[in-house]
C-alpha cells in the first residue's frame, strides 16, 4: 500500500512539473517579437542602345527575400541615387533577369539608373550606373540647318542646338502688327530685334517655328543647370551690348541673349525680356528675364500690352 501511494505521489508530481514547463514555454513563445522580413536582392545591368531620347537597361533579381517579388524594374533621374518615386519602369515580378526600356529622355544629358525589386518586406535597389544621351550638343548650329531665311522678308537667322531643342540664335526682327524698335531707333531693331506685344509675338516666328511655351523655357533652363545659373550660360559674354558687370555671362549655350529692354523705353543694355506662349490669366502671360547683375533666369509675368522680345524654337 505504501508503494502504491508513493507511486501516485510521484505521478502527480511529474504531471505538475510538465504542466508548469508547458506554461513557461508558451509564455516565452508568446513574448518573442515577430521576425522582420527581408527585401529582395537585385543587381543593375549596364545601359545599352543609347540614343537622344531612349536607352535600354535592366536588372537581375537574384534572391526574392522573405516573400515573393511583386514588382521589379529600373528607375532613373538626372540626380544620383534615383528611387521608384522617380521615373521608372515596371517589368513583371519574381526572380531572374529582366530588360527595361527607358524613354522620354533629353538629348546630351547625363542620367543615373538603379534596378529595384519589391516584396511585402520592402523595396531594395541595385548598384547605380550612369550614361549620357547622344546628340543635342550645346552651342552648335542645329544639325543640317545652320541658318534659316524668313520667307516673309528675307532676313536670315542663325540657329543653335541646346539639348534636344533647336532655337533661333537671334531675336525676331519681323515688322508686323504691334511691334516697335527700342526708342524708335531702327539700329536697335537691327541689333536687339523688335519688341512685340504678346498677341503680335504669337505670329512673329517664321513657318516651322513658334514662340516657346512656359514648359519649353523651363526645359531649356533645366538643361542648362537650373534657373539659378542658366542666365549666365545664355547671356552674350562681355560688355559690348550688356552693361557692366554682366555677371556670370559665358554664353556657353550659344543662346546669345541680348538686353533689348521693353517698349516703354527702359532696360536697354540691362535686361533681356522674352515672351512665352503660355497665359497666366486673361491679361498676363509668363515670360523669362535675364539681368546684367545676375547669372540667374527669372520667370516673371507680363501684361499682354508690354513690348517684349520674341525668340523662336523649332516646331
C-alpha positions as CSV (number, residue, x, y, z in Angstrom):
1,X,0.0,0.0,0.0
2,X,2.8,2.4,0.9
3,X,4.4,1.6,-2.5
4,X,1.2,2.4,-4.4
5,X,0.8,5.7,-2.5
6,X,4.4,6.7,-3.3
7,X,3.8,5.9,-7.0
8,X,0.7,8.1,-7.0
9,X,2.5,11.0,-5.4
10,X,5.4,10.7,-7.9
11,X,2.9,10.5,-10.8
12,X,1.2,13.7,-9.6
13,X,4.5,15.5,-9.2
14,X,5.5,14.5,-12.8
15,X,2.3,15.8,-14.2
16,X,2.6,19.1,-12.2
17,X,6.2,19.6,-13.4
18,X,5.2,19.0,-17.1
19,X,2.3,21.4,-16.7
20,X,4.5,24.2,-15.3
21,X,7.1,23.6,-18.1
22,X,4.4,23.9,-20.7
23,X,3.1,27.2,-19.3
24,X,6.7,28.6,-19.2
25,X,7.3,27.5,-22.8
26,X,4.1,29.0,-24.1
27,X,4.8,32.3,-22.3
28,X,8.2,32.6,-23.8
29,X,6.8,31.9,-27.3
30,X,4.1,34.5,-26.9
31,X,6.6,37.1,-25.7
32,X,9.0,36.6,-28.6
33,X,8.8,39.5,-31.2
34,X,7.8,38.6,-34.7
35,X,10.7,38.1,-37.1
36,X,11.2,41.0,-39.7
37,X,11.1,40.0,-43.3
38,X,13.9,40.6,-45.8
39,X,13.7,42.6,-49.1
40,X,14.8,41.1,-52.4
41,X,18.4,41.2,-53.7
42,X,18.8,42.8,-57.1
43,X,21.6,43.9,-59.4
44,X,21.6,46.6,-62.1
45,X,22.9,45.9,-65.6
46,X,24.8,48.4,-67.9
47,X,22.9,50.7,-70.1
48,X,22.9,50.0,-73.9
49,X,21.3,51.2,-77.1
50,X,21.6,54.8,-76.1
51,X,20.0,57.4,-78.3
52,X,19.0,61.1,-77.9
53,X,15.7,60.1,-76.1
54,X,15.8,56.4,-75.3
55,X,18.0,53.7,-73.9
56,X,17.9,50.0,-72.7
57,X,18.6,48.8,-69.2
58,X,17.5,46.1,-66.8
59,X,18.5,44.1,-63.8
60,X,18.6,40.6,-62.2
61,X,16.7,39.7,-59.0
62,X,19.0,37.1,-57.5
63,X,17.0,36.4,-54.3
64,X,13.4,37.1,-53.5
65,X,13.8,37.7,-49.8
66,X,11.2,36.6,-47.3
67,X,8.3,36.7,-49.7
68,X,7.6,36.7,-53.4
69,X,8.8,39.6,-55.6
70,X,5.7,41.6,-56.6
71,X,7.3,44.3,-58.7
72,X,10.7,44.9,-60.4
73,X,12.1,47.4,-62.9
74,X,14.6,50.3,-63.1
75,X,14.3,53.9,-62.0
76,X,16.3,56.9,-63.4
77,X,16.9,60.6,-62.8
78,X,19.3,63.4,-63.6
79,X,20.2,63.3,-59.9
80,X,22.1,60.4,-58.3
81,X,20.5,57.5,-56.4
82,X,17.1,57.5,-58.1
83,X,14.2,55.7,-56.4
84,X,10.9,54.2,-57.5
85,X,9.4,57.6,-56.8
86,X,11.3,58.9,-59.8
87,X,10.8,57.9,-63.5
88,X,10.7,54.1,-63.6
89,X,9.6,51.0,-65.4
90,X,7.6,48.0,-64.1
91,X,8.9,44.8,-65.6
92,X,6.9,41.9,-64.2
93,X,7.6,40.1,-60.9
94,X,9.5,37.2,-59.5
95,X,13.2,36.4,-59.6
96,X,15.6,36.3,-62.6
97,X,16.8,38.8,-65.3
98,X,14.6,41.4,-66.9
99,X,15.0,44.1,-69.6
100,X,13.7,47.7,-69.3
101,X,13.1,50.3,-72.0
102,X,13.9,53.9,-70.9
103,X,12.0,56.6,-72.8
104,X,11.3,60.3,-72.7
105,X,14.9,61.3,-72.2
106,X,16.6,64.7,-73.2
107,X,19.5,64.7,-75.6
108,X,23.0,65.2,-74.4
109,X,22.0,64.8,-70.8
110,X,23.6,62.6,-68.1
111,X,21.3,60.1,-66.2
112,X,21.6,57.8,-63.2
113,X,19.9,54.4,-63.1
114,X,19.2,51.7,-60.5
115,X,17.3,48.5,-60.7
116,X,14.7,47.9,-58.0
117,X,12.7,44.9,-56.7
118,X,9.9,44.9,-54.1
119,X,8.2,42.4,-51.9
120,X,6.0,42.7,-48.8
121,X,9.1,43.5,-46.6
122,X,10.1,46.5,-48.7
123,X,12.0,47.7,-51.8
124,X,15.7,47.2,-52.5
125,X,17.9,48.7,-55.1
126,X,20.9,47.5,-57.2
127,X,24.1,49.4,-57.7
128,X,23.9,52.7,-59.6
129,X,25.0,53.0,-63.2
130,X,25.1,56.2,-65.4
131,X,25.0,57.2,-69.0
132,X,24.7,60.3,-71.2
133,X,22.2,60.5,-74.1
134,X,23.5,61.3,-77.5
135,X,23.1,64.3,-79.8
136,X,21.9,67.8,-79.0
137,X,25.4,69.3,-78.4
138,X,25.0,72.7,-76.8
139,X,26.2,75.8,-78.6
140,X,26.5,74.3,-82.1
141,X,24.2,75.1,-85.1
142,X,21.2,72.8,-85.4
143,X,22.1,69.7,-87.4
144,X,21.7,70.3,-91.2
145,X,20.3,73.8,-90.6
146,X,22.9,76.3,-89.6
147,X,20.7,79.2,-90.7
148,X,17.1,79.8,-91.8
149,X,15.7,82.5,-94.1
150,X,12.4,84.1,-93.2
151,X,10.4,83.9,-96.5
152,X,8.3,86.9,-95.5
153,X,11.1,89.5,-95.5
154,X,14.3,87.6,-96.5
155,X,16.1,88.1,-93.1
156,X,18.5,85.4,-92.2
157,X,18.7,83.9,-88.6
158,X,21.4,81.6,-87.3
159,X,20.3,78.5,-85.3
160,X,21.7,76.9,-82.2
161,X,21.1,73.4,-80.7
162,X,20.7,73.4,-77.0
163,X,19.9,70.0,-75.6
164,X,17.0,68.5,-77.6
165,X,15.8,71.9,-78.7
166,X,16.7,73.9,-81.8
167,X,16.5,77.7,-81.3
168,X,16.9,80.7,-83.4
169,X,20.1,82.4,-82.1
170,X,18.7,86.0,-82.6
171,X,15.6,87.8,-81.5
172,X,12.9,88.2,-84.2
173,X,13.1,91.4,-86.3
174,X,10.0,90.8,-88.4
175,X,8.0,94.0,-88.7
176,X,4.3,93.3,-88.1
177,X,1.3,94.4,-86.0
178,X,2.1,96.0,-82.7
179,X,5.9,95.9,-82.8
180,X,8.5,98.5,-82.1
181,X,12.2,99.4,-82.2
182,X,13.5,100.4,-78.8
183,X,13.4,104.2,-78.5
184,X,12.0,104.2,-82.1
185,X,15.6,103.7,-83.3
186,X,15.9,101.3,-86.3
187,X,19.5,100.5,-85.3
188,X,18.2,99.0,-82.1
189,X,15.9,96.7,-84.1
190,X,18.9,95.6,-86.2
191,X,20.9,94.7,-83.1
192,X,18.4,93.6,-80.5
193,X,15.4,92.7,-82.6
194,X,11.9,94.2,-82.4
195,X,9.7,94.4,-79.3
196,X,6.2,92.9,-79.6
197,X,3.0,92.9,-77.7
198,X,2.0,89.3,-76.8
199,X,-0.7,88.8,-79.5
200,X,1.7,90.0,-82.2
201,X,4.5,87.9,-80.8
202,X,2.4,84.8,-81.3
203,X,2.6,85.3,-85.0
204,X,6.2,86.7,-85.3
205,X,8.0,83.4,-85.8
206,X,8.7,82.0,-89.3
207,X,6.9,79.0,-90.6
208,X,8.1,75.8,-88.8
209,X,9.0,77.8,-85.7
210,X,6.9,79.1,-82.7
211,X,7.0,81.2,-79.6
212,X,8.1,78.8,-76.8
213,X,5.7,77.8,-74.2
214,X,6.5,78.2,-70.5
215,X,7.3,74.5,-70.4
216,X,9.8,74.8,-73.3
217,X,11.5,77.7,-71.5
218,X,11.7,75.5,-68.4
219,X,13.2,72.6,-70.4
220,X,15.9,75.0,-71.7
221,X,16.9,76.3,-68.2
222,X,16.7,72.9,-66.7
223,X,19.1,71.6,-69.3
224,X,21.5,74.4,-68.5
225,X,21.6,73.5,-64.8
226,X,18.5,75.3,-63.5
227,X,17.3,78.9,-63.3
228,X,19.9,79.9,-60.7
229,X,22.8,79.6,-63.2
230,X,21.2,79.3,-66.7
231,X,21.2,83.1,-67.3
232,X,25.0,83.3,-67.4
233,X,25.1,80.4,-69.9
234,X,22.5,82.2,-72.1
235,X,23.8,85.8,-72.0
236,X,26.2,87.1,-74.6
237,X,29.6,87.4,-72.9
238,X,31.4,90.7,-72.4
239,X,30.0,94.3,-72.2
240,X,29.7,95.2,-75.9
241,X,25.9,95.1,-75.5
242,X,25.4,94.3,-71.8
243,X,26.0,96.8,-69.1
244,X,28.9,96.0,-66.7
245,X,29.4,93.7,-64.8
246,X,27.3,91.3,-66.9
247,X,27.6,88.8,-64.0
248,X,28.3,85.2,-64.9
249,X,27.9,85.7,-68.6
250,X,29.7,82.9,-70.6
251,X,27.2,82.2,-73.4
252,X,28.3,78.6,-73.2
253,X,24.9,77.5,-74.5
254,X,25.2,79.6,-77.6
255,X,21.8,81.2,-77.0
256,X,23.4,84.7,-77.2
257,X,20.7,86.7,-75.2
258,X,20.9,90.4,-75.7
259,X,19.4,93.1,-73.4
260,X,16.7,94.5,-75.7
261,X,14.7,96.2,-72.8
262,X,11.0,96.8,-73.3
263,X,8.8,99.1,-75.4
264,X,8.4,101.7,-72.7
265,X,12.0,102.9,-73.2
266,X,13.7,101.2,-70.3
267,X,16.1,98.2,-69.8
268,X,18.3,98.5,-72.9
269,X,21.7,97.1,-72.1
270,X,20.3,96.0,-68.6
271,X,17.5,93.4,-69.2
272,X,16.5,90.8,-71.7
273,X,12.8,90.1,-71.6
274,X,11.2,87.2,-73.6
275,X,7.6,86.2,-74.1
276,X,6.3,82.7,-73.7
277,X,3.1,81.5,-75.4
278,X,1.6,80.5,-72.0
279,X,-1.1,82.7,-70.5
280,X,-1.2,83.2,-66.7
281,X,-4.6,85.0,-66.9
282,X,-6.7,86.9,-69.4
283,X,-4.3,89.8,-69.2
284,X,-1.0,88.4,-68.2
285,X,1.5,85.9,-69.7
286,X,4.5,84.0,-68.4
287,X,7.9,85.2,-69.7
288,X,11.6,85.0,-68.9
289,X,14.1,87.7,-68.0
290,X,17.8,88.0,-67.7
291,X,19.6,90.8,-65.9
292,X,23.1,92.3,-66.1
293,X,23.8,91.9,-62.4
294,X,22.8,88.2,-62.1
295,X,23.5,84.9,-63.7
296,X,20.0,83.6,-63.0
297,X,16.9,83.4,-65.1
298,X,13.7,84.8,-63.7
299,X,10.1,83.8,-64.6
300,X,8.1,87.0,-64.5
301,X,4.6,87.6,-65.8
302,X,4.0,90.5,-68.2
303,X,0.9,92.3,-69.3
304,X,0.0,91.4,-72.9
305,X,0.4,95.0,-74.0
306,X,4.0,95.3,-72.9
307,X,6.6,95.0,-75.6
308,X,9.0,92.1,-75.0
309,X,11.5,90.3,-77.3
310,X,10.4,87.2,-79.3
311,X,12.8,84.3,-79.6
312,X,11.6,81.2,-81.5
313,X,12.1,77.5,-81.1
314,X,11.6,74.9,-83.8
315,X,8.2,73.0,-84.1
